[in-house]
Amino acid sequence: MLVLGSALGSLALRFIIGLIINAVVLWISQIVVLPKEKEKGFLSVLVLALIGAILTSFLLLIPIIGWLIGLIVWIWLIKSWFDTGWLQAIAIAILAFIIGVIVGALLGLGFLLSWI
C-alpha cells in the first residue's frame, strides 16, 4: 500500500510541476504574441493549462490519431480562451513549445522528472 501511495504522490508532483511550467511558458507566449488588451493573467492561463492537460490526456487514449485530435483541440482551446484567430493561436502554441523545450533543457527537467 505504501508503494501505491508513493507512486501516486510522485505522479501528482510531476503533474503539478509540469502544469506550473506549462502555464508559465504559455503565459510568456501569449504576452509575446497577443496585443496588450487580449492578454490574460497568470491564474487564467493556469486554468487554461489545466483544462488543456486534462482534455489532451483523454484524447491521447484514442489510437493512432489521438495526438492529432489533441493538438487541434489544444489550439482551438487557446483560440477560444484568448479570443483570437487561428494563426495567433498556432503562434502561441508553437512559441510555448519552443520556450518549453528550451526551459526544460536548461533546467534538466526531463532528467529531474524521471527521478520523481
Secondary structure by P-SEA (a helix, b strand, c coil): caaaaaaaaaaaaaaaaaaaaaaaaaaaaaaacccccccccaaaaaaaaaaaaaaaaaaacccccaaaaaaaaaaaaaaaaacccaaaaaaaaaaaaaaaaaaaaaaaaaaaaaac
